[in-house]
């Protein structure tokens, strides 16, 4: 299985290991049990614009792109993740998708951070046997999983942001004492959240290899054994 691709929304048809778009077969206003999710191994939620903060019960910071309420894409992805969660379907979230997955798992977002827009930076892993790796950095919001059920798998080797703002530009002080999360696993949601963009990287890159291995280990192990 490879994460390479540039789809906005996607699912993994049972047994194929390939990502396919579901935005043509899934409509948030329809019952997802009737369309698009039969025999699916996992769903994939990709990067893009900020999600509406109402999903985590906040008003938008002035830096937040979402200022006019949830978009159709917000509603579609939210409904898809709710359905996946209720039916034990694994979720893979990339960048925006990782942030939305964090919210769907009971967390929230830091609405504005600095130091993460463009370029690459190094991350380190909870697994001491792994080397430091370089990942892409293209976001101004950050996952805040600290008050939900989560496993922090990787974080930036140094603090890149000088500010961590919530609604009304208020500083979230506790963020200054936490790691900046890069890869998070949400066991109750069966969700694998990657803040960077492995799909922008060469498929031979160590980080892409790491993501594929962890998805197989954490999300698809039963399917592989079967």
C-alpha positions as CSV (number, residue, x, y, z in Angstrom):
1,X,0.0,0.0,0.0
2,X,1.2,3.5,-0.8
3,X,0.1,6.9,0.5
4,X,1.2,8.6,-2.8
5,X,-1.8,10.4,-4.3
6,X,-3.5,13.8,-4.4
7,X,-7.1,13.0,-3.6
8,X,-9.2,15.2,-1.3
9,X,-11.3,12.4,0.1
10,X,-10.8,8.7,-0.3
11,X,-11.5,5.1,0.8
12,X,-9.6,1.9,0.5
13,X,-11.8,-0.8,-1.2
14,X,-11.6,-4.1,0.6
15,X,-8.5,-6.0,-0.1
16,X,-7.1,-3.8,-2.8
17,X,-4.7,-1.6,-0.8
18,X,-5.4,1.2,-3.2
19,X,-6.9,4.6,-2.5
20,X,-10.0,5.7,-4.4
21,X,-12.0,8.9,-4.1
22,X,-15.4,8.7,-2.4
23,X,-16.6,12.2,-3.0
24,X,-18.5,11.0,-6.0
25,X,-20.2,8.1,-4.2
26,X,-20.7,9.8,-0.8
27,X,-23.0,12.6,-0.1
28,X,-23.2,13.9,3.5
29,X,-27.0,14.4,3.2
30,X,-27.4,10.7,2.4
31,X,-27.2,7.6,4.5
32,X,-23.6,6.4,4.1
33,X,-24.8,2.8,4.9
34,X,-26.5,2.8,1.5
35,X,-23.7,4.2,-0.6
36,X,-19.9,4.1,-0.8
37,X,-18.8,2.2,2.3
38,X,-19.5,-1.5,1.5
39,X,-16.4,-3.7,1.8
40,X,-14.1,-0.8,2.8
41,X,-10.8,-1.4,4.6
42,X,-10.2,2.3,5.7
43,X,-11.1,5.8,4.8
44,X,-8.5,8.5,4.0
45,X,-9.1,12.2,4.8
46,X,-6.6,14.5,3.0
47,X,-5.2,18.0,3.5
48,X,-6.7,21.3,2.6
49,X,-8.2,24.4,4.2
50,X,-8.9,24.8,7.9
51,X,-12.0,23.1,9.4
52,X,-14.7,25.1,11.0
53,X,-13.9,25.5,14.8
54,X,-17.5,24.9,15.6
55,X,-16.7,21.2,15.4
56,X,-14.6,21.6,18.6
57,X,-17.0,24.2,20.1
58,X,-14.8,27.3,19.5
59,X,-15.2,30.5,17.5
60,X,-12.7,31.2,14.7
61,X,-9.4,32.9,15.5
62,X,-8.8,35.8,13.1
63,X,-6.0,33.7,11.5
64,X,-8.4,30.8,10.9
65,X,-9.5,30.3,7.3
66,X,-12.9,29.1,8.2
67,X,-15.0,32.2,9.1
68,X,-18.4,31.5,7.7
69,X,-19.4,28.2,9.2
70,X,-18.9,24.5,8.1
71,X,-18.4,23.9,4.4
72,X,-19.9,21.0,2.4
73,X,-16.5,19.3,2.6
74,X,-16.5,19.7,6.4
75,X,-19.9,18.1,6.7
76,X,-19.0,15.3,4.3
77,X,-15.8,14.3,6.1
78,X,-17.4,14.7,9.5
79,X,-20.2,12.4,8.6
80,X,-17.8,9.9,7.0
81,X,-15.6,9.8,10.1
82,X,-18.6,9.4,12.4
83,X,-19.8,6.5,10.4
84,X,-16.3,5.0,10.3
85,X,-16.0,5.4,14.0
86,X,-19.4,3.7,14.7
87,X,-18.6,0.8,12.4
88,X,-15.0,0.2,13.3
89,X,-13.6,1.4,10.0
90,X,-10.0,2.7,10.4
91,X,-9.3,6.3,9.5
92,X,-6.1,7.8,8.0
93,X,-5.8,11.6,8.4
94,X,-3.2,13.7,6.6
95,X,-2.6,17.3,7.6
96,X,-6.1,18.8,7.7
97,X,-7.3,15.2,7.8
98,X,-5.1,14.6,10.8
99,X,-6.5,17.7,12.6
100,X,-10.1,16.7,11.8
101,X,-9.4,13.2,13.0
102,X,-8.1,14.7,16.3
103,X,-11.3,16.6,16.7
104,X,-13.4,13.5,15.8
105,X,-11.5,11.6,18.5
106,X,-12.5,14.2,21.2
107,X,-9.6,16.6,20.9
108,X,-9.4,20.1,19.5
109,X,-7.0,22.3,17.5
110,X,-4.6,25.1,18.3
111,X,-6.0,27.6,15.8
112,X,-2.8,29.4,15.0
113,X,0.9,28.5,15.3
114,X,4.0,29.9,13.6
115,X,7.1,28.2,12.2
116,X,5.3,25.4,10.4
117,X,4.5,27.0,7.1
118,X,6.7,25.7,4.3
119,X,9.9,23.7,4.1
120,X,10.8,20.7,6.2
121,X,11.8,19.9,9.7
122,X,13.0,16.9,11.8
123,X,10.9,14.7,13.9
124,X,11.7,12.1,16.5
125,X,9.7,9.0,17.6
126,X,8.4,7.4,20.7
127,X,10.1,4.2,19.4
128,X,13.7,4.7,20.5
129,X,14.9,2.4,17.7
130,X,13.9,4.8,15.0
131,X,16.2,7.5,13.5
132,X,15.2,11.2,13.3
133,X,13.5,11.8,10.0
134,X,12.7,14.9,7.9
135,X,9.0,15.7,7.1
136,X,7.2,18.4,5.3
137,X,5.7,21.4,7.1
138,X,2.8,23.2,5.6
139,X,0.2,24.2,8.2
140,X,-0.6,27.0,10.7
141,X,-2.9,24.9,13.0
142,X,-1.9,22.1,15.3
143,X,-3.5,19.0,16.8
144,X,-4.3,19.3,20.5
145,X,-4.9,15.7,21.6
146,X,-3.9,16.1,25.2
147,X,-7.3,15.7,26.8
148,X,-8.5,12.7,24.8
149,X,-7.4,9.1,24.4
150,X,-4.2,9.2,22.2
151,X,-0.8,7.8,21.6
152,X,1.9,10.3,20.6
153,X,4.1,8.5,18.1
154,X,6.3,11.3,16.8
155,X,6.9,15.0,17.4
156,X,9.2,17.8,16.2
157,X,12.7,17.7,17.6
158,X,12.6,21.3,18.6
159,X,9.8,23.8,19.3
160,X,9.2,25.6,16.0
161,X,6.3,27.9,17.0
162,X,6.5,31.0,19.2
163,X,2.8,31.2,19.7
164,X,-0.1,28.8,20.2
165,X,-3.4,30.7,19.8
166,X,-6.9,29.5,20.4
167,X,-10.1,31.5,19.9
168,X,-9.9,35.3,20.4
169,X,-6.2,35.0,19.8
170,X,-5.8,33.8,23.4
171,X,-2.5,32.0,24.1
172,X,-2.9,28.3,25.0
173,X,-0.1,28.3,27.6
174,X,0.0,24.6,28.3
175,X,1.1,24.1,24.7
176,X,4.5,25.6,25.6
177,X,5.1,22.6,27.9
178,X,3.9,19.9,25.4
179,X,5.6,18.4,22.4
180,X,4.5,19.6,18.9
181,X,2.7,16.5,17.7
182,X,3.5,15.1,14.2
183,X,2.1,11.6,14.3
184,X,-0.7,10.5,16.6
185,X,-2.7,7.3,17.0
186,X,-6.2,7.5,18.4
187,X,-7.1,3.9,19.5
188,X,-10.9,4.5,20.2
189,X,-11.3,5.9,16.7
190,X,-8.8,3.5,15.1
191,X,-7.3,6.7,13.6
192,X,-3.8,7.3,12.3
193,X,-3.0,11.1,12.1
194,X,0.0,12.4,10.2
195,X,0.5,16.2,10.3
196,X,3.0,16.2,7.4
197,X,2.5,15.2,3.8
198,X,3.9,11.8,3.0
199,X,2.0,11.8,-0.3
200,X,4.3,14.7,-1.4
201,X,7.4,12.6,-0.7
202,X,9.1,9.9,-2.8
203,X,7.7,6.5,-2.0
204,X,11.2,5.3,-1.0
205,X,11.5,8.0,1.7
206,X,12.0,6.6,5.2
207,X,9.0,8.5,6.5
208,X,6.7,7.2,3.8
209,X,7.9,3.7,4.7
210,X,7.3,4.4,8.4
211,X,3.7,5.6,7.7
212,X,2.9,2.6,5.6
213,X,4.3,0.2,8.2
214,X,2.4,1.9,11.1
215,X,-0.9,1.9,9.1
216,X,-0.5,-1.8,8.5
217,X,0.5,-2.5,12.1
218,X,-2.1,-0.3,13.8
219,X,-5.0,-0.3,11.4
220,X,-4.8,-3.2,9.0
221,X,-3.2,-6.0,11.0
222,X,-6.3,-8.1,11.2
223,X,-6.8,-7.8,7.4
224,X,-3.2,-8.8,6.7
225,X,-3.4,-11.8,9.0
226,X,-6.6,-12.9,7.4
